[in-house]
Amino acid sequence: MWSQKKYRGSAKERVDLGRLYVEYDGDMDSIMESALCAEIDDEPRIRGILQSLIDAQKIPALRAFTHESAQRRRNRKRQVEMEREEAEARQRDMGISSEDSLSALIKRRQQSREQKFSSLMSHLEEKYREVEPKKKGAK
């Protein structure tokens, strides 16, 4: 079974990061978006892995990586934090907690569908209910 704890720091992660580095020509924005189990706080660790691969000459030193400005790193971190805050605000607006967000959303949606279906069925029953003709009294 695959797990995040086993993947981080593994040889497989190093290979994947090296492949992403070459694929995206050293662009850390793209690497951080595509890397498995990577969060913005992992950037120094990922940079270290990539630098060690460059030092070992397993991947080429690309200008986009080696000359990336500190301003660009700060902008990347700021962008991720803004997206995180926006997602948290949406969760609060929807009234769901982070732990049970998906299950709560699914349950709420299911209840809504059940209510709509029940309403539809009762409406159809009333509309198409056969009214028994009244019996005329015996003469």
N, C-alpha and C positions, 0 to 999 in steps of 0.2 A: 504494500500500500504506500502511495506517495504521501509525503508529509513535508510541510514547510520547514520544519526544524532539520530534517535530514538533508533537504536540498541546499539550504544556506550553508555556504562554506565548502560544499562538496566539489569534486572534480567536474561533475556534470554542470554545476553552476558556472565554473570557470570556462568550460568549453562554450556554453551558451552565451556568456558575456563576450567572449572573444568573437564569436560568430556575429553577434549583434553589432559589435564595434566595427567590424569590417563591413557588414551590410549597410550600416548607416554612416559610414565614412567618419567615424569618431564623434558624431553629433550626440552629445550627452542628453539633450532633450529627448531625442528619439529612443536612445538606449534606455533611459529611465522609464519611459512610457511602456516599452516593450519587454523589459526584463521581468521575469517571473519573481513573485514575492518581494518586489522592490518597492520601498517607500522612499520618500524624500530624505528621511533620516539615514537611509542606507547609502546615500551618495558617496560619502567619504570611503566607506568600505568597498564599494564598487569601483571607485576611482583607483583605490589601492590595488585591487585585483587586476584591473586593466593595465596599470603602470607596471606591475610585476610581470605581466605577459609581454609588455613592450620591452622591458629590461632583459627578459629571457629570449627576446627576438622571436617570439611565437606569433606576434601580430606586429604590423608596421606602425611606426609612430606617425600619426596623421595630425595635420595642423589644427583641425577643428577641435581635437582633444588636447593637444599639448599647449595650444595658445588660447584656450578658452578664458575669457575674462571673469574676474570675480563678480562683476556687475551682472553678467549673464547667469551665474550660479544663484545670486540673490534673487533675480527676477524669477527664476524657475521655482525656487522655494516659496516666494511670495505668491506665485500663481497657484501652486498646489494648496497652500494654506487658505487662499480665497475660495477655491473649489470645495475644500473640506468644510469651511464655515457655511457655504451656500447649501451643501448637502445636509448639514446638521439643522439648518433653519427650515429646510423643506420637511425634514423628519418631524420637527416640532410642530410645523403647520399641519401636518397630516395626523399628528397625535400618536405617533408610534415611537417606541424606544429602540435603541440601536440593537439590543440583544435579540428581541423578538420581532424586529421590523418586518421581515418577510412573512413569517407565519401569521402575524397579526393582520397584515395587509391581505393575505390570501383568505383568512377567515372572514374578515369584514366584507370582502368582495363576494364570497360564497353566500353569506347571509343576505346580502343585497339581492343576489340572483334568486335565492329561495323566496324572498318576499315578493319579488316581481312575478315569479312563476305562480305563486299562490294567488296573487291578485288576479292574474290573467285567467287562471282556472276558475276561480269563483265568478268572475265576470262572464265567462263562457257558459258555465253551468246555469247561471241566472238567465242568460240570453236564450239558450236553447232548451231550457227545461220545458218538458211537455206538461201542459196543463190538462188534467183529466176533465173531460166534459162533464158538466153537472147532470146528474140523473134526474129525469123528470119524474115526478111523483106518479104513482099508479092511478088510473082513472077508473 
